[in-house]
Amino acid sequence: MIRSLAILLAALLIALAPAACGPASSQDTPEATIEAARRAVADAQPRRIARLIEADGEEMRRLLDRFGVFLANVQDLGLAVQEKFPKEVAEVRARAEQAAKDGKATSLLATITQQGGRGRKRPSGKQRVEARAAFDTALKGLFADPYAWLRDSETRLTTAYLTEETVALLWDGKPVLAPLGMIMRRGEDGRWCFVLPTNFPGVSALMPRTPDEFKIWGSLITVFDRVVVDLTKDVRTGRLGSLDGLAQEAGEKTFIPAALTFLAYNRLREIKKKEAKEAAVLATPAPK
């Protein structure tokens, strides 16, 4: 479940029905939508990115709009980090630039893309250690410059048509979130939107379908959002004195409330399944 959540959140950060996309500037091509995401960050309005993600109903649209508020707060955290830890931020960026030259992943998007492309074979102990180190590095890079990948995307994020209505997203020529990949789709209004990767194993089961499930998902986003707001305050007041300390604090603040939220979500799904099973039994005609 944690891996499925990571995939889903990464996809949301990447984007970072007829009314799916919402009001926006030109989205008449996949490239125009990607450019709209870059422009949203350049204009200090990352919450607009949420409007570039396809939604299959009003409840999902409201949930994505709530996620857009979270994206805006993530940018505030990044600005605070750049102001308070300029030396560490410069070091993170320098390492990222060197790693890019060496063909290694450093951004959260690139890291997950590369690791996802390794298939389902169980990783060795060494591979797990390397993957954790790469993820920690990517997380610090995310805090230091949350939307750096969008600047990189100008040359590294491309698309390939699958049908007239869908395109695959590629990073450095390789499918994003391989092996199943991530796509964009053209809606009935002609605008292109990012599509959540609900085809991934485990992700589909996580997607909210009932009002109660949407409410719990909203609570989870609120948990992460409040953590980001608190971390921003801690950075600006000097309570956190380094980027490493920030990354550690982020993990400590999110683990327990996120775990409790998922326990509640699982419990709700179990109750719904039990009720559906009991209803099916009652609806079955008795044998004559």
Backbone as CSV, one residue per row, in Angstrom:
resi,resn,N_x,N_y,N_z,CA_x,CA_y,CA_z,C_x,C_y,C_z
1,MET,0.820,-1.203,0.000,0.000,0.000,0.000,0.856,1.255,0.000
2,ILE,1.959,1.241,0.792,2.827,2.410,0.842,3.420,2.673,-0.530
3,ARG,3.830,1.588,-1.245,4.384,1.772,-2.580,3.339,2.359,-3.524
4,SER,2.097,1.879,-3.401,1.025,2.399,-4.249,0.781,3.874,-3.971
5,LEU,0.828,4.258,-2.680,0.658,5.665,-2.323,1.795,6.496,-2.898
6,ALA,3.022,5.967,-2.824,4.175,6.694,-3.361,4.012,6.934,-4.851
7,ILE,3.541,5.911,-5.565,3.317,6.046,-7.001,2.277,7.117,-7.281
8,LEU,1.181,7.066,-6.507,0.101,8.023,-6.733,0.544,9.446,-6.424
9,LEU,1.253,9.647,-5.309,1.719,10.989,-4.953,2.748,11.497,-5.945
10,ALA,3.616,10.595,-6.424,4.591,11.008,-7.437,3.884,11.455,-8.705
11,ALA,2.840,10.711,-9.073,2.085,11.092,-10.262,1.422,12.439,-10.081
12,LEU,0.888,12.694,-8.882,0.282,13.991,-8.613,1.317,15.100,-8.696
13,LEU,2.535,14.852,-8.197,3.584,15.865,-8.261,4.068,16.064,-9.686
14,ILE,3.977,15.021,-10.509,4.333,15.165,-11.910,3.394,16.178,-12.568
15,ALA,2.125,16.081,-12.238,1.166,17.005,-12.812,1.185,18.350,-12.127
16,LEU,1.727,17.609,-10.988,1.809,18.748,-10.698,1.750,19.512,-11.876
17,ALA,-13.085,14.090,-18.105,-14.517,14.359,-18.321,-14.693,15.740,-18.951
18,PRO,-15.641,16.169,-19.373,-15.751,17.455,-20.012,-15.277,18.589,-19.127
19,ALA,-15.594,18.499,-17.850,-15.188,19.582,-16.957,-13.915,19.209,-16.209
20,ALA,-13.187,18.241,-16.744,-12.065,17.684,-16.000,-10.987,18.695,-15.698
21,CYS,-10.479,19.361,-16.724,-9.313,20.203,-16.506,-9.649,21.522,-15.842
22,GLY,-10.809,22.039,-16.067,-11.150,23.342,-15.504,-10.590,24.458,-16.357
23,PRO,-10.922,25.705,-16.031,-10.469,26.843,-16.809,-8.951,26.893,-16.863
24,ALA,-8.411,27.155,-18.017,-6.958,27.233,-18.173,-6.628,27.905,-19.475
25,SER,-5.346,28.211,-19.647,-4.895,28.732,-20.930,-4.805,27.557,-21.887
26,SER,-4.162,27.750,-23.019,-4.153,26.738,-24.063,-3.727,25.364,-23.566
27,GLN,-4.561,24.390,-23.799,-4.248,22.990,-23.544,-4.610,22.171,-24.775
28,ASP,-4.460,22.792,-25.938,-4.902,22.131,-27.155,-3.908,21.095,-27.662
29,THR,-2.738,20.988,-27.021,-1.774,19.934,-27.335,-1.176,19.454,-26.017
30,PRO,-0.605,18.242,-25.991,0.052,17.784,-24.763,1.163,18.730,-24.325
31,GLU,1.924,19.229,-25.289,3.029,20.133,-24.975,2.528,21.433,-24.355
32,ALA,1.360,21.905,-24.807,0.800,23.136,-24.259,0.406,22.948,-22.793
33,THR,-0.110,21.770,-22.450,-0.481,21.498,-21.068,0.752,21.414,-20.179
34,ILE,1.810,20.771,-20.672,3.065,20.705,-19.910,3.618,22.112,-19.710
35,GLU,3.542,22.937,-20.741,4.003,24.315,-20.634,3.157,25.094,-19.641
36,ALA,1.850,24.791,-19.585,0.971,25.462,-18.622,1.399,25.138,-17.194
37,ALA,1.869,23.910,-16.966,2.363,23.537,-15.640,3.628,24.305,-15.301
38,ARG,4.530,24.428,-16.273,5.758,25.193,-16.037,5.435,26.656,-15.750
39,ARG,4.481,27.197,-16.489,4.121,28.604,-16.332,3.465,28.852,-14.974
40,ALA,2.701,27.877,-14.491,2.056,28.019,-13.186,3.104,28.193,-12.088
41,VAL,4.192,27.431,-12.190,5.264,27.548,-11.208,6.009,28.861,-11.377
42,ALA,6.285,29.222,-12.622,6.994,30.483,-12.878,6.199,31.678,-12.356
43,ASP,4.876,31.564,-12.381,4.009,32.644,-11.895,3.723,32.539,-10.398
44,ALA,4.415,31.586,-9.713,4.189,31.352,-8.283,2.737,30.966,-7.999
45,GLN,2.147,30.209,-8.916,0.772,29.741,-8.759,0.691,28.237,-9.003
46,PRO,1.475,27.437,-8.259,1.481,25.994,-8.520,0.151,25.310,-8.277
47,ARG,-0.751,25.951,-7.517,-2.054,25.323,-7.295,-2.819,25.150,-8.610
48,ARG,-2.446,25.938,-9.629,-3.106,25.783,-10.935,-2.791,24.435,-11.575
49,ILE,-1.693,23.800,-11.139,-1.310,22.515,-11.708,-2.413,21.488,-11.493
50,ALA,-3.087,21.566,-10.355,-4.151,20.605,-10.054,-5.255,20.645,-11.092
51,ARG,-5.433,21.803,-11.722,-6.471,21.938,-12.741,-6.058,21.325,-14.075
52,LEU,-4.814,20.836,-14.134,-4.335,20.184,-15.352,-4.429,18.668,-15.244
53,ILE,-4.984,18.189,-14.126,-5.154,16.749,-13.902,-6.603,16.371,-14.163
54,GLU,-6.806,15.299,-14.882,-8.154,14.848,-15.217,-8.907,14.396,-13.964
55,ALA,-10.155,14.810,-13.859,-11.025,14.394,-12.753,-12.281,13.770,-13.337
56,ASP,-12.764,12.696,-12.697,-13.932,12.003,-13.246,-15.219,12.340,-12.501
57,GLY,-15.235,13.479,-11.836,-16.445,13.889,-11.142,-16.186,15.092,-10.256
58,GLU,-17.261,15.641,-9.710,-17.140,16.840,-8.888,-16.344,16.582,-7.608
59,GLU,-16.545,15.415,-6.996,-15.818,15.126,-5.760,-14.319,15.015,-6.011
60,MET,-13.945,14.379,-7.106,-12.526,14.289,-7.440,-11.961,15.659,-7.774
61,ARG,-12.741,16.500,-8.441,-12.264,17.842,-8.746,-12.005,18.627,-7.462
62,ARG,-12.920,18.522,-6.493,-12.716,19.225,-5.221,-11.481,18.694,-4.496
63,LEU,-11.278,17.377,-4.572,-10.106,16.788,-3.932,-8.821,17.291,-4.587
64,LEU,-8.805,17.346,-5.900,-7.621,17.829,-6.613,-7.382,19.312,-6.338
65,ASP,-8.452,20.093,-6.230,-8.290,21.510,-5.893,-7.671,21.662,-4.500
66,ARG,-8.079,20.777,-3.587,-7.472,20.794,-2.256,-5.987,20.445,-2.360
67,PHE,-5.662,19.520,-3.236,-4.270,19.161,-3.457,-3.493,20.343,-4.039
68,GLY,-4.186,21.161,-4.831,-3.541,22.346,-5.391,-3.085,23.306,-4.302
69,VAL,-3.863,23.427,-3.228,-3.463,24.264,-2.093,-2.186,23.702,-1.472
70,PHE,-2.119,22.376,-1.359,-0.925,21.719,-0.837,0.286,22.035,-1.713
71,LEU,0.116,22.002,-3.031,1.221,22.313,-3.940,1.741,23.733,-3.716
72,ALA,0.824,24.659,-3.464,1.233,26.044,-3.217,2.045,26.139,-1.927
73,ASN,1.646,25.403,-0.898,2.387,25.424,0.359,3.743,24.753,0.232
74,VAL,3.832,23.749,-0.634,5.122,23.117,-0.904,6.087,24.140,-1.510
75,GLN,5.565,24.990,-2.403,6.422,26.020,-2.975,6.881,27.013,-1.901
76,ASP,6.004,27.364,-0.965,6.391,28.259,0.136,7.518,27.641,0.959
77,LEU,7.424,26.331,1.204,8.478,25.645,1.944,9.796,25.718,1.179
78,GLY,9.730,25.502,-0.129,10.938,25.573,-0.943,11.593,26.943,-0.882
79,LEU,10.785,27.991,-0.909,11.322,29.350,-0.827,11.980,29.603,0.530
80,ALA,11.353,29.081,1.607,11.931,29.235,2.940,13.264,28.508,3.045
81,VAL,13.332,27.310,2.475,14.569,26.526,2.490,15.671,27.251,1.723
82,GLN,15.332,27.793,0.565,16.327,28.515,-0.230,16.843,29.754,0.496
83,GLU,15.961,30.382,1.274,16.353,31.585,2.015,17.241,31.250,3.220
84,LYS,16.900,30.166,3.945,17.598,29.841,5.189,18.826,28.947,4.986
85,PHE,18.800,28.098,3.981,19.907,27.154,3.773,20.520,27.311,2.383
86,PRO,20.933,28.498,2.003,21.427,28.713,0.635,22.624,27.844,0.268
87,LYS,23.529,27.607,1.228,24.713,26.801,0.939,24.325,25.360,0.647
88,GLU,23.436,24.783,1.479,23.005,23.403,1.266,22.215,23.262,-0.025
89,VAL,21.380,24.255,-0.310,20.608,24.226,-1.553,21.549,24.248,-2.758
90,ALA,22.588,25.086,-2.679,23.558,25.162,-3.776,24.268,23.824,-3.955
91,GLU,24.586,23.155,-2.837,25.252,21.854,-2.912,24.331,20.804,-3.521
92,VAL,23.049,20.833,-3.126,22.080,19.885,-3.686,21.941,20.088,-5.187
93,ARG,21.856,21.342,-5.602,21.723,21.628,-7.025,22.967,21.221,-7.797
94,ALA,24.144,21.460,-7.206,25.394,21.085,-7.872,25.483,19.577,-8.047
95,ARG,25.093,18.834,-6.988,25.104,17.368,-7.094,24.105,16.886,-8.128
96,ALA,22.942,17.549,-8.176,21.924,17.166,-9.156,22.419,17.404,-10.580
97,GLU,23.088,18.523,-10.796,23.613,18.825,-12.129,24.693,17.831,-12.535
98,GLN,25.566,17.476,-11.593,26.613,16.510,-11.898,26.023,15.129,-12.157
99,ALA,25.036,14.761,-11.327,24.394,13.461,-11.505,23.699,13.376,-12.855
100,ALA,23.072,14.487,-13.263,22.403,14.507,-14.565,23.416,14.286,-15.690
101,LYS,24.602,14.887,-15.535,25.655,14.695,-16.539,26.131,13.250,-16.565
102,ASP,26.109,12.598,-15.383,26.550,11.212,-15.285,25.440,10.222,-15.609
103,GLY,24.247,10.753,-15.913,23.128,9.887,-16.245,22.452,9.235,-15.060
104,LYS,22.603,9.833,-13.863,21.983,9.288,-12.656,20.746,10.082,-12.281
105,ALA,19.828,9.422,-11.565,18.589,10.084,-11.139,18.802,10.818,-9.827
106,THR,18.295,12.044,-9.740,18.337,12.781,-8.479,16.980,13.369,-8.134
107,SER,16.178,13.735,-9.121,14.852,14.270,-8.816,13.944,13.141,-8.359
108,LEU,12.887,13.479,-7.607,11.948,12.470,-7.139,11.319,11.754,-8.323
109,LEU,10.958,12.500,-9.349,10.348,11.918,-10.537,11.300,10.942,-11.211
110,ALA,12.533,11.376,-11.469,13.492,10.522,-12.161,13.856,9.300,-11.328
111,THR,13.970,9.480,-10.017,14.317,8.367,-9.141,13.256,7.287,-9.187
112,ILE,11.989,7.679,-9.045,10.904,6.703,-9.069,10.783,6.078,-10.446
113,THR,11.008,6.866,-11.501,10.936,6.344,-12.856,11.990,5.269,-13.070
114,GLN,13.223,5.523,-12.653,14.301,4.560,-12.841,14.081,3.317,-12.009
115,GLN,13.652,3.500,-10.743,13.437,2.346,-9.888,12.245,1.528,-10.353
116,GLY,11.222,2.217,-10.856,10.057,1.490,-11.361,10.384,0.647,-12.570
117,GLY,11.388,1.065,-13.336,11.766,0.345,-14.537,12.549,-0.921,-14.274
118,ARG,12.858,-1.251,-13.006,13.624,-2.438,-12.689,12.777,-3.693,-12.630
119,GLY,11.459,-3.520,-12.785,10.597,-4.689,-12.813,10.210,-5.156,-11.421
120,ARG,9.657,-6.377,-11.342,9.114,-6.892,-10.093,10.103,-7.782,-9.334
121,LYS,11.305,-8.019,-9.869,12.280,-8.852,-9.195,12.655,-8.239,-7.854
122,ARG,12.679,-9.096,-6.815,12.975,-8.603,-5.469,14.392,-8.023,-5.430
123,PRO,14.548,-6.759,-4.983,15.867,-6.137,-4.963,16.765,-6.753,-3.892
124,SER,18.062,-6.735,-4.132,19.025,-7.241,-3.159,19.169,-6.227,-2.031
125,GLY,19.869,-6.628,-0.953,20.088,-5.712,0.155,20.825,-4.465,-0.289
126,LYS,21.835,-4.650,-1.128,22.604,-3.511,-1.624,21.728,-2.581,-2.448
127,GLN,20.864,-3.166,-3.279,19.974,-2.354,-4.116,18.988,-1.573,-3.267
128,ARG,18.502,-2.180,-2.165,17.572,-1.478,-1.289,18.251,-0.302,-0.600
129,VAL,19.503,-0.507,-0.167,20.249,0.574,0.467,20.485,1.707,-0.525
130,GLU,20.867,1.342,-1.749,21.114,2.352,-2.776,19.828,3.092,-3.126
131,ALA,18.710,2.340,-3.199,17.425,2.961,-3.530,16.999,3.934,-2.432
132,ARG,17.212,3.534,-1.156,16.837,4.418,-0.036,17.697,5.685,-0.047
133,ALA,18.998,5.511,-0.318,19.888,6.669,-0.365,19.481,7.604,-1.503
134,ALA,19.119,7.019,-2.648,18.698,7.829,-3.793,17.404,8.567,-3.483
135,PHE,16.480,7.881,-2.782,15.206,8.515,-2.446,15.411,9.652,-1.454
136,ASP,16.292,9.434,-0.445,16.571,10.491,0.534,17.180,11.708,-0.142
137,THR,18.090,11.451,-1.076,18.702,12.548,-1.827,17.651,13.292,-2.638
138,ALA,16.756,12.522,-3.272,15.696,13.139,-4.070,14.745,13.944,-3.199
139,LEU,14.473,13.442,-1.982,13.570,14.154,-1.074,14.165,15.491,-0.659
140,LYS,15.460,15.492,-0.353,16.111,16.756,0.005,16.105,17.709,-1.184
141,GLY,16.271,17.136,-2.380,16.205,17.972,-3.577,14.818,18.561,-3.766
142,LEU,13.795,17.769,-3.400,12.415,18.251,-3.507,12.188,19.426,-2.570
143,PHE,12.686,19.322,-1.336,12.543,20.424,-0.384,13.328,21.649,-0.840
144,ALA,14.513,21.417,-1.386,15.378,22.529,-1.786,14.823,23.285,-2.984
145,ASP,14.187,22.550,-3.882,13.671,23.176,-5.109,12.529,22.312,-5.625
146,PRO,11.316,22.460,-5.049,10.204,21.542,-5.313,9.857,21.335,-6.782
147,TYR,10.027,22.369,-7.586,9.583,22.258,-8.981,10.734,22.333,-9.976
148,ALA,11.930,21.908,-9.507,13.085,21.894,-10.406,12.830,20.990,-11.603
149,TRP,12.093,19.890,-11.359,11.833,18.954,-12.453,11.045,19.608,-13.576
150,LEU,10.225,20.611,-13.232,9.456,21.278,-14.282,10.366,22.077,-15.203
151,ARG,11.431,22.665,-14.638,12.392,23.356,-15.493,13.135,22.351,-16.366
152,ASP,13.504,21.210,-15.745,14.168,20.161,-16.516,13.251,19.613,-17.602
153,SER,11.951,19.637,-17.339,11.004,19.016,-18.258,10.991,19.674,-19.623
154,GLU,11.513,20.904,-19.706,11.496,21.602,-20.990,12.246,20.823,-22.059
155,THR,13.272,20.087,-21.645,14.041,19.303,-22.613,13.944,17.804,-22.361
156,ARG,13.523,17.403,-21.153,13.583,15.990,-20.796,12.223,15.291,-20.772
157,LEU,11.138,16.041,-20.571,9.804,15.445,-20.547,9.176,15.581,-21.919
158,THR,8.942,14.458,-22.571,8.373,14.452,-23.910,7.162,13.515,-23.942
159,THR,6.519,13.443,-25.081,5.348,12.582,-25.223,5.443,11.751,-26.493
160,ALA,4.691,10.659,-26.496,4.606,9.805,-27.681,3.153,9.373,-27.832
161,TYR,2.582,9.571,-29.007,1.175,9.238,-29.225,0.947,7.727,-29.137
162,LEU,-0.076,7.359,-28.360,-0.538,5.978,-28.293,-1.764,5.796,-29.178
163,THR,-2.676,6.770,-29.081,-3.840,6.860,-29.959,-4.026,8.333,-30.284
164,GLU,-5.069,8.662,-31.020,-5.330,10.073,-31.318,-5.719,10.849,-30.061
165,GLU,-6.192,10.137,-29.042,-6.683,10.788,-27.828,-5.760,10.631,-26.625
166,THR,-4.699,9.846,-26.727,-3.815,9.616,-25.583,-2.351,9.668,-26.010
167,VAL,-1.498,10.131,-25.085,-0.052,10.100,-25.302,0.616,9.552,-24.049
168,ALA,1.744,8.898,-24.236,2.551,8.437,-23.116,3.528,9.528,-22.728
169,LEU,3.788,9.673,-21.425,4.781,10.622,-20.953,6.138,9.923,-20.879
170,LEU,7.168,10.580,-21.407,8.518,10.026,-21.425,9.472,10.976,-20.715
171,TRP,10.393,10.421,-19.939,11.442,11.216,-19.298,12.773,10.686,-19.828
172,ASP,13.511,11.544,-20.512,14.748,11.127,-21.183,14.478,9.958,-22.124
173,GLY,13.325,9.996,-22.774,12.988,8.979,-23.761,12.449,7.689,-23.196
174,LYS,12.309,7.579,-21.857,11.812,6.362,-21.234,10.463,6.629,-20.568
175,PRO,9.563,5.637,-20.572,8.236,5.839,-19.983,8.308,6.249,-18.518
176,VAL,7.526,7.251,-18.147,7.415,7.662,-16.744,6.640,6.588,-15.983
177,LEU,7.147,6.206,-14.805,6.517,5.184,-13.977,6.349,3.867,-14.738
178,ALA,7.458,3.436,-15.361,7.457,2.146,-16.056,7.206,1.029,-15.030
179,PRO,6.692,-0.129,-15.412,6.476,-0.543,-16.794,5.118,-0.154,-17.380
180,LEU,4.145,0.199,-16.531,2.813,0.514,-17.045,2.737,1.911,-17.627
181,GLY,3.534,2.831,-17.088,3.601,4.170,-17.663,2.505,5.110,-17.209
182,MET,2.672,6.369,-17.555,1.707,7.421,-17.244,1.330,8.131,-18.528
183,ILE,0.077,8.543,-18.640,-0.400,9.116,-19.891,-1.056,10.478,-19.687
184,MET,-1.296,11.147,-20.814,-2.160,12.320,-20.882,-3.286,11.962,-21.840
185,ARG,-4.454,12.599,-21.628,-5.605,12.280,-22.467,-6.318,13.560,-22.883
186,ARG,-6.841,13.551,-24.088,-7.620,14.689,-24.578,-9.089,14.483,-24.219
187,GLY,-9.658,15.462,-23.523,-11.048,15.367,-23.104,-12.007,15.757,-24.215
188,GLU,-13.291,15.653,-23.917,-14.318,15.986,-24.908,-14.284,17.458,-25.286
189,ASP,-13.713,18.284,-24.400,-13.608,19.710,-24.702,-12.365,20.033,-25.524
190,GLY,-11.566,18.990,-25.859,-10.382,19.185,-26.687,-9.118,19.501,-25.927
191,ARG,-9.219,19.648,-24.590,-8.045,19.989,-23.798,-7.356,18.735,-23.268
192,TRP,-6.021,18.785,-23.248,-5.217,17.663,-22.785,-4.952,17.788,-21.282
193,CYS,-5.091,16.659,-20.563,-4.869,16.627,-19.126,-3.977,15.454,-18.746
194,PHE,-3.269,15.606,-17.615,-2.550,14.484,-17.034,-3.580,13.512,-16.454
195,VAL,-3.292,12.210,-16.524,-4.209,11.189,-16.023,-3.553,10.454,-14.863
196,LEU,-4.273,10.317,-13.759,-3.749,9.590,-12.607,-3.523,8.125,-12.983
197,PRO,-2.438,7.496,-12.484,-2.080,6.128,-12.896,-2.894,5.054,-12.182
198,THR,-4.191,5.054,-12.401,-5.048,4.088,-11.711,-4.889,2.672,-12.257
199,ASN,-4.099,2.511,-13.347,-3.853,1.177,-13.885,-2.767,0.431,-13.118
200,PHE,-2.075,1.108,-12.185,-1.031,0.462,-11.409,-1.637,-0.455,-10.355
201,PRO,-1.030,-1.638,-10.160,-1.523,-2.549,-9.116,-1.545,-1.856,-7.758
202,GLY,-2.662,-1.931,-7.071,-2.775,-1.324,-5.749,-3.290,0.093,-5.779
203,VAL,-2.989,0.834,-6.841,-3.419,2.228,-6.914,-4.924,2.317,-7.116
204,SER,-5.450,1.467,-7.995,-6.888,1.489,-8.264,-7.683,1.255,-6.983
205,ALA,-7.202,0.321,-6.145,-7.909,0.020,-4.902,-7.879,1.192,-3.930
206,LEU,-6.875,2.069,-4.078,-6.749,3.221,-3.193,-7.660,4.385,-3.583
207,MET,-8.099,4.396,-4.837,-8.861,5.543,-5.317,-10.210,5.648,-4.620
208,PRO,-10.581,6.850,-4.178,-11.869,7.027,-3.483,-13.043,6.921,-4.449
209,ARG,-14.120,6.331,-3.943,-15.320,6.159,-4.765,-16.588,6.644,-4.068
210,THR,-16.586,6.635,-2.751,-17.763,7.050,-1.990,-17.480,8.373,-1.286
211,PRO,-18.518,9.088,-0.865,-18.299,10.351,-0.133,-17.402,10.179,1.085
212,ASP,-17.576,9.077,1.833,-16.741,8.846,3.018,-15.275,8.653,2.632
213,GLU,-15.040,7.946,1.534,-13.663,7.718,1.090,-13.020,9.020,0.616
214,PHE,-13.785,9.841,-0.086,-13.255,11.142,-0.505,-12.929,12.002,0.721
215,LYS,-13.747,11.883,1.764,-13.516,12.665,2.982,-12.203,12.243,3.643
216,ILE,-11.946,10.930,3.686,-10.706,10.445,4.299,-9.506,10.866,3.468
217,TRP,-9.621,10.800,2.149,-8.523,11.264,1.293,-8.261,12.751,1.514
218,GLY,-9.327,13.509,1.668,-9.160,14.930,1.949,-8.426,15.148,3.265
219,SER,-8.730,14.288,4.253,-8.049,14.377,5.545,-6.566,14.068,5.403
220,LEU,-6.237,13.092,4.541,-4.836,12.733,4.334,-4.068,13.897,3.707
221,ILE,-4.674,14.525,2.705,-4.029,15.684,2.088,-3.846,16.797,3.115
222,THR,-4.857,16.971,3.984,-4.757,17.986,5.037,-3.598,17.677,5.985
223,VAL,-3.396,16.390,6.288,-2.279,15.991,7.149,-0.960,16.440,6.538
224,PHE,-0.740,16.083,5.271,0.498,16.462,4.599,0.622,17.980,4.491
225,ASP,-0.498,18.634,4.227,-0.473,20.086,4.073,-0.067,20.772,5.372
226,ARG,-0.647,20.326,6.479,-0.317,20.930,7.777,1.143,20.678,8.143
227,VAL,1.637,19.498,7.793,3.054,19.208,8.046,3.933,20.181,7.276
228,VAL,3.604,20.412,6.001,4.385,21.337,5.181,4.338,22.751,5.757
229,VAL,3.155,23.184,6.194,3.015,24.519,6.791,3.848,24.618,8.069
230,ASP,3.784,23.567,8.911,4.569,23.554,10.152,6.066,23.562,9.857
231,LEU,6.485,22.773,8.861,7.901,22.725,8.508,8.388,24.076,8.002
232,THR,7.543,24.742,7.230,7.905,26.077,6.730,8.127,27.036,7.889
233,LYS,7.230,26.975,8.874,7.370,27.825,10.063,8.645,27.477,10.826
234,ASP,8.924,26.159,10.965,10.114,25.725,11.696,11.396,26.180,11.007
235,VAL,11.389,26.174,9.676,12.563,26.620,8.933,12.754,28.116,9.105
236,ARG,11.687,28.882,8.973,11.792,30.343,9.027,12.128,30.855,10.431
237,THR,11.687,30.127,11.470,11.978,30.571,12.837,13.320,30.064,13.339
238,GLY,13.959,29.204,12.555,15.266,28.687,12.952,15.224,27.436,13.792
239,ARG,14.041,26.872,14.037,13.968,25.643,14.838,14.649,24.488,14.119
240,LEU,14.560,24.485,12.791,15.271,23.500,11.986,16.472,24.191,11.350
241,GLY,17.639,23.636,11.597,18.850,24.329,11.166,19.565,23.744,9.982
242,SER,18.990,22.720,9.353,19.665,22.126,8.199,18.664,21.404,7.317
243,LEU,19.075,21.119,6.097,18.219,20.391,5.157,18.056,18.946,5.595
244,ASP,19.118,18.349,6.156,19.020,16.989,6.677,18.016,16.927,7.827
245,GLY,18.072,17.918,8.713,17.131,17.959,9.822,15.703,18.108,9.344
246,LEU,15.513,18.871,8.282,14.183,19.050,7.704,13.638,17.735,7.169
247,ALA,14.469,16.997,6.436,14.026,15.725,5.871,13.641,14.739,6.974
248,GLN,14.436,14.697,8.041,14.143,13.801,9.152,12.846,14.209,9.857
249,GLU,12.682,15.482,10.088,11.479,15.987,10.758,10.231,15.708,9.931
250,ALA,10.363,15.827,8.629,9.226,15.562,7.741,8.750,14.126,7.895
251,GLY,9.694,13.191,7.948,9.322,11.790,8.110,8.648,11.521,9.443
252,GLU,9.186,12.124,10.499,8.631,11.912,11.832,7.231,12.501,11.974
253,LYS,7.000,13.633,11.333,5.706,14.308,11.471,4.606,13.671,10.629
254,THR,4.980,12.999,9.557,3.956,12.466,8.649,3.622,11.006,8.907
255,PHE,4.569,10.231,9.460,4.367,8.785,9.517,3.141,8.383,10.321
256,ILE,3.067,8.807,11.584,1.975,8.356,12.451,0.609,8.831,11.966
257,PRO,0.407,10.144,11.701,-0.928,10.550,11.235,-1.313,9.927,9.897
258,ALA,-0.329,9.761,8.995,-0.633,9.131,7.707,-1.022,7.667,7.913
259,ALA,-0.295,6.971,8.806,-0.600,5.569,9.081,-1.999,5.426,9.679
260,LEU,-2.358,6.303,10.605,-3.680,6.251,11.223,-4.777,6.521,10.193
261,THR,-4.507,7.451,9.282,-5.483,7.756,8.239,-5.720,6.541,7.353
262,PHE,-4.637,5.840,7.016,-4.778,4.666,6.157,-5.454,3.514,6.882
263,LEU,-5.236,3.409,8.191,-5.952,2.396,8.960,-7.462,2.663,8.903
264,ALA,-7.834,3.929,9.043,-9.251,4.298,8.973,-9.808,4.015,7.578
265,TYR,-8.996,4.283,6.546,-9.433,4.073,5.171,-9.643,2.581,4.910
266,ASN,-8.695,1.759,5.365,-8.817,0.322,5.181,-10.024,-0.230,5.926
267,ARG,-10.241,0.276,7.135,-11.381,-0.181,7.923,-12.690,0.147,7.206
268,LEU,-12.777,1.334,6.642,-13.969,1.728,5.903,-14.198,0.812,4.702
269,ARG,-13.109,0.520,3.956,-13.242,-0.351,2.782,-13.692,-1.757,3.183
270,GLU,-13.173,-2.250,4.314,-13.564,-3.578,4.794,-15.042,-3.620,5.167
271,ILE,-15.520,-2.560,5.816,-16.935,-2.485,6.188,-17.816,-2.473,4.945
272,LYS,-17.410,-1.690,3.937,-18.184,-1.600,2.700,-18.239,-2.956,1.995
273,LYS,-17.107,-3.667,1.973,-17.073,-4.982,1.333,-17.985,-5.966,2.065
274,LYS,-17.946,-5.913,3.397,-18.789,-6.805,4.195,-20.258,-6.508,3.945
275,GLU,-20.622,-5.227,3.907,-22.010,-4.853,3.664,-22.464,-5.302,2.280
276,ALA,-21.576,-5.145,1.278,-21.924,-5.554,-0.088,-22.112,-7.071,-0.162
277,LYS,-21.259,-7.806,0.550,-21.367,-9.264,0.552,-22.662,-9.712,1.212
278,GLU,-23.004,-9.083,2.341,-24.243,-9.436,3.045,-25.466,-9.093,2.206
279,ALA,-25.398,-7.967,1.490,-26.516,-7.562,0.636,-26.697,-8.552,-0.509
280,ALA,-25.580,-9.053,-1.043,-25.653,-10.011,-2.139,-26.277,-11.318,-1.670
281,VAL,-25.941,-11.724,-0.435,-26.502,-12.968,0.113,-28.020,-12.821,0.314
282,LEU,-28.427,-11.677,0.848,-29.857,-11.444,1.079,-30.635,-11.367,-0.230
283,ALA,-29.961,-10.883,-1.283,-30.642,-10.759,-2.576,-30.722,-12.068,-3.331
284,THR,-29.984,-13.083,-2.880,-29.981,-14.370,-3.575,-31.246,-15.153,-3.224
285,PRO,-32.015,-15.534,-4.237,-33.266,-16.285,-3.964,-32.974,-17.581,-3.202
286,ALA,-33.824,-17.897,-2.249,-33.682,-19.142,-1.510,-33.996,-20.320,-2.419
287,PRO,-33.280,-21.442,-2.293,-33.557,-22.620,-3.134,-34.943,-23.181,-2.861
288,LYS,-35.589,-23.620,-3.894,-36.946,-24.170,-3.765,-36.887,-25.659,-3.450
